[in-house]
Amino acid sequence: MNNNIVATALIVFITIISALPLHCGEKLLSTDIFALYKKVINISCEEALNKKVGFGLEIATLSSSECTPGTAGVGVFYHFYPSKNALKGFFIGPNFSFVAISATGVFSSIGGNLGYRWIWRNGFSFGIHASASFILSGIIHGIIIPPGAAITIGLSAKVGFAGE
């Protein structure tokens, strides 16, 4: 994948995160180590809105030879923390994503995720996430993809850093 595309995507992502008027509490920046193994660059940023809720944005670029070069995605997610300790412990919530596949098409999906995250005193974090989603709509190579035509299930292990 073109490094300029990755750099541009990261700059846009950081700009969006910085411009959001959330700033309610602790933030978490992380990456999926399973995705890195498959040459997928995935970065997410979550912010605690209160003791029970986190909201975040995520971007991913696919650079694997198995994937179409120029493929990138952006998503938003909402995590509910029943333990009343946002960003730490068990969470569950919905997600929405939009993916552009080079010049061949786009699609959007909606789903949910759940997981568990640990954050140590030095800010280092590790979390295990499971997700499932289905396509809302899309068009790839000129073919219209109907809602629910594909379902994805994923497992991720994310490492990151949390701080104010």
N, C-alpha and C positions, 0 to 999 in steps of 0.2 A: 504494500500500500504506500502511496505517496506520503512522505513524512510531512509535507506542507499541509495536507488535509488533516492529519492527526494534530499538528500544532495549532492549526486554525480552530479545530473543534475544541481543543482544550482551552484556548484563549476565550472563545465564545462562552463555554461552560463556566469558566471562572468568573467572567464578566457578569453573567446572568446571576450566579450565586451571590456575588458581591452586591449586585443592585437590588436584590430582593429585600423588601422592608420587614423581614421577619425579626431577626436579631433578638430573639426572646431568651436564648439560653445557650446551652452547650451545643457544639457542632461536632460532626463526625465526618471525616474524609476517609474513604476506603476504596480498595480495589479487590477484584475477585481473582484469587490465585489459581483456581481451576481454569478460568478464562485465559489467563496469561499463558498457561500451558498450551492452549489451542491457538495462540497468537492473536487473541482478542484483547484489546485494551479497553478496560471497563473501569470507570471512575464514578463513584457516587458520593454525594454530599447530603447529609441529613442533619436537620436542626430540630432540637427539642422545642416544641411550641409551648408545652406546659409539662407537668409531671407524668401525664399519661399518653401524650401524643408527640410523634415525630413526623416531619414532612421532608421529603427529599427529591432531588433531581439526580438523574443518572445518564451518562453517555457511554457509548461503546462504539469502537471502530473495529472492523474485521480486517485483519491483514493476512490471514492464512491463505495458502495457495488453494485450499479446498473451497474458499468463499470467493464471491465476486469482488474484485478490487473496487474500492470506493464505497463499500457498504458501511453505513453508519446508522446509529439509532440514538434516540433520546427518549427518556421516560420520566414519569413522576410517580411517586409512591407516598402512601400514608401509612404509618405504623401506629397501632394501638398497643400500649404496654400495660397489661392488667396489674403488674406489680407496682404501678405508680412511680416508676423510676425510669423515665424516658431515656432511650438509647441503650439501656442495659437490660439484660434478662430476656424473657420470652416476649415476642411481638407477633402480631398478625395484622393484615391489612390489604387493601386493594392496590393495584398498579395499572398504569396506562402507558403504552409505548407507541412510538412512531418510528418506522424503519424505512430508510431509502436505500435501494439496492442499485448502486451506480446509476446507469442510464436506463436500466431495465424495468424499474417499477418501484412502488411504495406499498406499504401496508401498515395498518394500525391494529393493536391488540389490547385486550383488557383481561385482567386476571387478579390473582391474589397471591400473597406470599406469607410465610410464617418462618420463624427461626428463633435462635437464641444467640445473644451476644454478651461477651465478657469485655469489660474495660478495666484495665489495671491502673494503679495510682499514677504511673508515669504517662498515662494517656493512650498507651498501646491497646488496640482492640482486636478481637478475633470473634467472628460470628459464623454460624452455619445457617444457611437459608434454603428453603424449598419453595418452589413457585410453580404455578400452573396458569396458563392463559390460553385464550383462543382469539383468532383473527376476527376483528370487527368488520373490516373491509380492506380491499386492496386491488391493485392491478399490477401484474407482473408479465412482461413480454406481451402486453396488449390484452391479456386474459383477465377478466374481472373475477376476483376471488370473492365468493359469497361469505357472509358472516358464518363463523363456526366451521369453516372448511378445514381448518387445521388447529390442532391443539398442541401446545408445547408444555413440557414438564421439565423443570430444571432443578439442579442442586448446585449450590455455590458455597465456597469458603472464602470469607472476606477478611482481609487484614487492613488495619488503618490506624488512625490517630484521632483522639477526641480532645477537645479543649474549648475554652470560652471564646 
